[in-house]
Amino acid sequence: MFVWAIFFLYKVLFRLCVIFRVNSWCCDVLDLVNNFKRYQMNTLISNLKHTTLQWSISALTFSLAFSGCASFSDRPIRHHKVKLSGDEVLKLSGTYQLFPDLVYTKNGGAEILRYQGETERFHQYISREKIDFKPTENLSVDVKVLGNNQISFCFKKDSLIVDTVTLSSKLQSRGLLLLGNKYVEFQGIPYVLGGSKSEKTRIGLANDGGLILNHAYDNSGALLLFIGAGLSYDSAYHFKRIK
């Protein structure tokens, strides 16, 4: 009888030990699962924060960069230009004086240009290079509209060719021809840890048959975001037609 009592007590104790061990093992497994879930959640939150920061920087850079790109204004030349369409672009072909005789103002007027330093601007805007021209010299430029959206500029001095430039072009809805020598340069993160520089040129036909050249320029740096530093302008000139 005593032996059976001891055997029964042993079985009870053994079952209790098994139960407690199983419970302990289950607790360990649950702790492991919970820890893994917490790790996954922390990793997800960290990745979301990093991704959100990257998107925020990209969006800021994109918006600021394009807000600072060189842009044209139609107001100065609105009443002086001919709105070209289709084959009318061929009317731009001709020979013009290389130095401008008129400058268009912001309020839509046209003033006689007296500053001789503007003489070099036509060639510089087209070729992105600088040649020292003098207003007293016999200077001209032959403009020829080619096929496949191409246009050529032949710069002459005393009827001798000084330089020739051929560019792609695109007719804008406003009747002006946008030249394919647009220039854009970014340094670092524009307006935050760097800056941007851009310029572009378009030409058009004036009411009197002359040539209109419109050039836009923008150079913005990091300080623009805080105190408005930077340089931008939109200039337009008239060039008299020779033939």
Stockholm file with secondary structure:
# STOCKHOLM 1.0

chainA/1-243         MFVWAIFFLYKVLFRLCVIFRVNSWCCDVLDLVNNFKRYQMNTLISNLKHTTLQWSISALTFSLAFSGCASFSDRPIRHHKVKLSGDEVLKLSGTYQLFPDLVYTKNGGAEILRYQGETERFHQYISREKIDFKPTENLSVDVKVLGNNQISFCFKKDSLIVDTVTLSSKLQSRGLLLLGNKYVEFQGIPYVLGGSKSEKTRIGLANDGGLILNHAYDNSGALLLFIGAGLSYDSAYHFKRIK
#=GR chainA/1-243 SS CHHHHHHHHHHHHHHHHHHHHHHHHHHHHHHHHHHHHHHHHHHHHHHHHHHHHHHHHHHHHHHHHHHTSCCCCSTTTTTTEECCCGGGGGGGCEEEESSCSEEECTTSCEEECCCGGGGGHHHHHHHSSCCCCCTTSCEEEEEEEETTTEEEEEEEETTEEEEEEEEEEEECTTSCEEESCCEEEEESSBTTTBEEEEEEEEEEEETTSCEEEEEEEEEECTTHHHHCCCEEEEEEEEECBCC
#=GC SS_cons         CHHHHHHHHHHHHHHHHHHHHHHHHHHHHHHHHHHHHHHHHHHHHHHHHHHHHHHHHHHHHHHHHHHTSCCCCSTTTTTTEECCCGGGGGGGCEEEESSCSEEECTTSCEEECCCGGGGGHHHHHHHSSCCCCCTTSCEEEEEEEETTTEEEEEEEETTEEEEEEEEEEEECTTSCEEESCCEEEEESSBTTTBEEEEEEEEEEEETTSCEEEEEEEEEECTTHHHHCCCEEEEEEEEECBCC
//
